[in-house]
């Protein structure tokens, strides 16, 4: 059964868009409630007996030592200090992939190494990865990467 929605009059469109924007903003706040409150360097996490990252919702994200050691094997000492974890993966409305946020060069080197290919920035500080690459990245770095969701377009 097909449901026919009434066409919105021009004067109601801005009101509908404001409602939709407020609703999505509220929903994204809930979905993103477990984002890191602060990030820690790879070196700092390696020094912790039980590596964990504080989240905005008050919880702690536990980090696997095996992932930290894997990351350490990919980087030199300065990059171990500059790599901030978790690496954030922004999911946008674009269904083909995601954007890995790379505020420093260490993130780019990690993602390129894990995927076995050199990746260039799509925009400063942003690497585009596609679904098969994203699956591989998350499989190898499950606790040292984290999704964040946004409504902005990746274009």
C-alpha positions in Angstrom: 0.0 0.0 0.0 1.4 3.3 -1.0 1.1 6.3 1.3 0.6 9.7 -0.3 1.9 12.6 1.7 0.4 16.0 1.1 2.6 18.5 -0.7 4.0 21.1 1.6 3.1 24.7 0.9 5.9 27.1 0.4 5.3 28.9 3.7 5.6 25.6 5.7 8.8 24.4 4.1 11.2 26.5 6.3 9.4 25.3 9.4 9.7 21.7 8.3 13.4 22.2 7.5 14.0 23.7 11.0 12.2 20.8 12.6 14.1 18.2 10.6 17.4 19.9 11.4 16.7 20.1 15.1 15.6 16.4 15.1 18.7 15.2 13.3 20.9 17.3 15.5 19.4 15.7 18.6 19.6 12.2 17.1 23.3 12.7 16.2 24.1 13.8 19.7 22.7 10.5 21.0 24.5 8.4 18.3 27.8 10.2 19.0 27.5 10.2 22.8 30.4 7.6 23.1 33.0 9.8 21.3 36.3 10.3 23.0 36.3 13.2 25.6 40.0 13.4 24.9 42.4 11.4 22.8 45.7 9.9 23.9 48.9 9.4 22.1 50.0 5.9 21.1 53.0 6.2 23.4 50.8 7.2 26.4 48.5 4.3 25.8 51.4 1.8 25.5 52.6 3.0 29.0 49.2 2.2 30.6 48.6 -1.1 32.4 45.0 -1.1 31.1 44.9 1.2 28.1 41.6 3.1 27.9 40.2 6.4 26.5 37.6 8.5 28.3 34.3 9.0 26.4 31.9 12.0 26.5 29.2 9.8 28.0 31.4 9.0 31.1 32.3 5.5 29.9 35.8 4.2 29.1 36.8 2.8 25.7 39.1 -0.2 26.4 42.0 -0.5 23.9 43.5 -3.8 22.9 47.2 -4.0 23.6 47.8 -6.1 20.5 46.5 -3.2 18.4 48.7 -0.7 20.1 51.7 -3.0 19.5 50.7 -3.4 15.9 50.5 0.4 15.5 53.8 0.8 17.2 55.4 -1.6 14.7 54.2 0.6 11.9 55.6 3.9 13.2 58.9 5.5 14.4 59.3 7.1 17.8 58.2 10.6 16.8 55.0 9.3 15.1 54.2 7.1 18.2 54.1 10.4 20.2 52.0 12.3 17.6 49.5 9.5 16.7 46.4 10.4 18.7 43.9 7.6 19.4 41.3 6.7 18.6 41.5 7.5 14.9 38.2 9.0 14.0 36.2 7.8 11.0 33.5 10.2 9.9 30.4 8.6 8.4 28.5 11.1 6.2 25.4 10.8 4.1 27.6 9.4 1.3 27.0 5.7 1.2 30.1 4.7 -0.7 32.6 5.1 2.1 33.9 7.4 4.9 36.4 10.1 5.8 39.3 9.2 8.1 40.2 12.4 10.0 44.0 12.9 9.9 45.1 16.0 11.8 48.7 14.8 11.6 50.8 12.8 9.2 51.0 9.8 11.5 47.3 8.9 10.9 47.9 9.0 7.1 50.9 6.7 7.4 49.0 4.3 9.6 45.9 4.1 7.3 48.2 3.7 4.2 50.2 0.9 5.9 47.2 -1.0 7.2 45.5 -0.9 3.7 48.8 -1.6 1.9 48.5 1.4 -0.4 49.5 5.0 -0.4 46.6 7.3 0.2 46.5 11.0 -0.6 44.4 13.6 1.3 41.1 14.3 -0.3 41.1 17.6 1.6 43.6 18.7 4.1 43.4 16.3 7.1 40.9 14.0 5.4 41.4 10.6 3.7 38.6 9.0 1.8 38.2 5.3 2.3 35.7 3.1 0.5 33.6 0.3 2.0 36.1 -2.6 1.3 39.0 -0.5 2.7 36.9 0.6 5.7 36.1 -3.0 6.5 39.8 -3.9 6.5 40.7 -0.9 8.5 38.1 -1.7 11.2 39.0 -5.4 11.2 42.6 -4.6 12.0 42.0 -1.6 14.3 38.7 -2.3 16.0 39.5 -0.6 19.3 41.8 2.1 18.1 39.4 3.5 15.5 36.0 5.0 16.2 33.0 6.0 14.1 31.5 9.5 14.3 28.3 10.4 12.4 27.6 13.6 10.7 24.9 15.1 8.4 27.3 17.1 6.3 28.0 16.1 2.8 31.4 14.6 2.0 31.6 16.6 -1.2 
